[in-house]
Amino acid sequence: MRIFVTGATGFVGSAIVHELIASGHQVLGLARSEAGASALAAMGAEIHLGALDDLKSLRDGARQSDAVIHTAFNHDFSRYLENCAEDRRAIEAMGAALEGSKRPMLVTSGFGSLAPGRIATEADGAPTGFPRASEAAAAAVAARGIRAAAVRLAASTHGAGDHGFVPRLIAIARDTGVAAYVGDGQNRWPGVHRLDAARLYRLAIEQGVENGPYHAVADEGVPLKAIAELIGRRLGVPVVSVSHEEAPAHFGWIARFAAMDMPASSARTRSALRWQPERPGLIADLDQGHYFA
């Protein structure tokens, strides 16, 4: 297949590009800069110049391809609401380009407040309580007869080159001199290695996305205290609890995420796709040391 990938040079997107090409697919990767185009060329992908706010470029990329994998998102939290609206428009534009065909599209979502107080499953509806509505946008597209589904990425999608939540926790520990968790630290984050996640995207797009949403989850739930303890050991700093009231001052913009309990199962995904995570889990990956280099 010829697959249009947005976010193709990103942490997860680049892993997907490598996975697709290694499996014999052609990749048309979205690039908004010369540096991005060069990176895609080095990976063996075709280059499609454009951007998330260039809806014509997105429609053209989707029309030229047999399938779409959408991983791009602008993570500038100073304009988060605008970025969420941009993401929704991007999904709608690519969905419109696929209308009337049987070509599948995968979009990227998360867990957030998907199932407060219990383990989330693929049977749970789209996450609520967050402005980002990638999954709801995909559902609206699917309601028009388009083969669209979501991959819910674990809160800690980890591996070399990670620039997400865990690196931010490490940076905060370096700045403050303590590795902290909230309350008793038993709130859990699901985890998956980026290379395992990339294989899940490939399997889902090859099989037509009918069994979505999919859970890219290897570790069902890693307690935040366990993450903080490893960070403390690696950095040689004390491990401390902060109260929910103290969390915003200590963690800044990720305070809400640091307090979330969002364990998730991937049992249905594993069965439907015959997907089995093979890479190190979150704690084992952190303990390899590359996060602290």
N, C-alpha and C positions, 0 to 999 in steps of 0.2 A: 504493500500500500504506500501511497504518497500521503504523508501526514503533516498537516500544518500545526506547528507548535509555537505558542506564544510563551514568553518568558524563557525562551530556548537557551539563553546564556546564563540563567539564574542557577541557584544552588540545586533545586530539584529539577528544573527544566533541562539543564545541561546533562544531568544523569539520564533523563528520559531520552534525550537525543542520542546519547551513546548507546543506550539499551536498544532503541529502535533500529539504528543503523547496524549494530552487531547482529540483529535478528533478521536482517535482509530487507528492511523497509527503507524507503526514501523519506527524507525529512526536509520540509520547507520551513525554515526557522525565521521567526519575526525578529528583525534587528532595527534598532532606531539610531544606531551610530556606526561609524567606520570601525571602531574597536569591536563592537558586537558582531559586525559582519565578518571581520577577520577571525574572531573566535569561532564562529559558526563554520566558516570555510575550513578551518583547521580540524574541526570535528568531522568534516565530510558531508555537511549539510548544504542544501541550497539556501540562498539568502533571499528573503522577502523584506524589503525596506518598508518601514511603517512604524506605528506607535499605537498605544491603546486609545488615544484620543483621535486617531485617524480612522474613522469608521470605514471609509472606502477601502483603505489598505487591508483592514480585517476581512471585509466582505470578499475582496479579491483573493486573499490568501485561502479563505475557506472554499471559494468556488473552484480554485485550482487543485484542490486536494480531495483525497478519498475519505479523510477523517480529520477531526480537529481535536487537539489536546490543549486546553487553556490553563496555563499555570501563572501567567503574568499578573502582578498586582503591584501598584505603587504603595510602598510601605512608609511613605512620609506621613507620620502621624500628626503633623501640624495641620494637615488638610485631609484628615481621614474621611470625613463625610463626603467630600468631593471625590476622593478616590473610590469610595464605595459606589457612588453614582456612575463614575466612569466605567467601573468594572461591569455593572449591570448593563450599561449601553453596549459595551463590547460584546457581551454574551448575546444580547438581543440581535446585534448586527451579524455576528457569525451564524447564529441560528437561522436568521432570515435567508442567508446565502445557502443554507443546506435544505431549506424547505422544499418539499416535493421530491426529495431524493431519499435514499436509504443510508446516507452517509452518517456515521455516528460522531458525537461530540462528547468529550469529557471536560468538565470544569472542576475547579479545585475549591474545596470548602474546608471547614474545620469542625471542632466539637463545641467549644464554648459552653453554653448552658443547655446543651442538648438533652441531658437526662439528669437533672440535679438529684443527688442523693442515691444514685444507683449506677450500674454499669450500662453505658449506652450500647445499643445494638443497631444494626442496619435497618431494623423495622421502625426506629424512631424517626419522626418527621424532621424537617429541616431545623437547624439551630435557630433559636429565638433570642432576643435580647441584645443583638449586635447589629450595627448599621450595615455591615457587609452582608449582602444577600445573594451571593453567587449561586447557591443551591436553589433558592427561590426563583431566580432568573432562569436557571436551567429547567426547573419544573414548568415554568410558564412557556418556555420554548417547546418542551416535550408535549405540553397540552395541545400544541398545534400539529402534532403528529411527527415531530422531529425526534430522532433517536438521540436523546441527551440524558446524561446522568452525571452525578458528582462523585468525586473521590474526596473523602474526608481525611485530610492529613493529620497525623498525630501532632499534638502540641509541640512535642520535641521531635522534629524530623532531623536526625543528627548525622554526623560524619565529618570528615575533613572538609574545611571550608565553611562550616556552619556559621551563620551570623544572626541566629535567632535568639530565643529566650535564654537558653543555657549560657551562651557566651556573654549575654547581658548580666546574668547572675554572677558570673565570674568577674566581670568588670566592676560590678558594684562591690563585690567582696574585696577586690584589690583597692578600690577607692576608700572604703570605709574601715578596712582592717578586720571585718568579721564576715563569716558566711552565715547568712540568716535564712530562716524559714518563718512562716506565719503560724501563730498559735502552737498546736502540738505537732505541726508539720506532717500530719498524716493525709493531707489532701494529695490526690494522685494525678499524675500526668501520664497520658499514653505516650509511647515512643515508637519510632520506626527508623531504621537506617535508610538514608536517601537512596541507596542502590536497591534495597528491597522495595521501596516505594516505586522506583522507576519501573521495576519488573511488573508490579501490579498494574500500573498505567498501561503498559504494553499488552498484558494479558486481557485487560478489560476492553481495550480498543479493538483487539483482534477478535474478540468474541461478541462484539456488537453492543455492549453496554446495557443490555436488557436486564441484567441482574443488579443494577445499581440501586441506591447508592452503595459505594464500596468503602470499607474502612481500612486505610493504610495504617495498621496497628500491629506491632510485634509485641511490645511490652504493654500489657493491659492497663497497668497503672503503677508508676514509680512514685513513691512518697517524696514530696519535696524535701523532707528532712534528710532522706538518703542522698539526694543530690547535693544538699548543703554540706552534709558530712564529708562527702568525697571532695567537694571544692575546698572545704576547710583543711582537709588532710593534704591535698596537693599544694595549696598555697601556704600552709603552715600558719593559719589564722584560726581564732576561736570560732566555734559554731554556736549560734545563739538563736533564741526565739524572739520574735517581735510580735506585739499584739496587732490585731486587725486595725486598731486606731493608729498605731505607729507605722504600719506598712506603707502608706503613701509617701511619708517623708523618707523612708529608707529605700524603697524600691522605685520610686518615681512612677513613670507611666506604665510599668509592668506590674504595679501593685495588685491590680484586679486579677491578673493572670496568676500571680504568685500565690493567691489565696484560693484559687479555683480547685475543686475536686471534680475531675472529668474523666474517670476511667472509662474504657471502651473495649468492647469485644470485636474481634474480626472473624468470628466463627463462620458466619454466612459467606463472607468474602472468600475465605480460604477454601470453603467447600465449592462455591460456584466457579472460582477461577483456578482451582488446584494450585493455589499460591501458598508457599511456605517460606516465611522469612528465614534467611540463611546467615545474615551478617550479625555482628555483635549487637547485643542489647545496649540500652542507653548507658547504664552504669559501667559495663565492660568497655564500651567505646570511650567514655569519659576517662576511664582509668588507663587508657593507652598513652595518654600524655599529650596528644597533639592539640587538645583544647587549651593547654597551658604553656605551649611553646612561646 
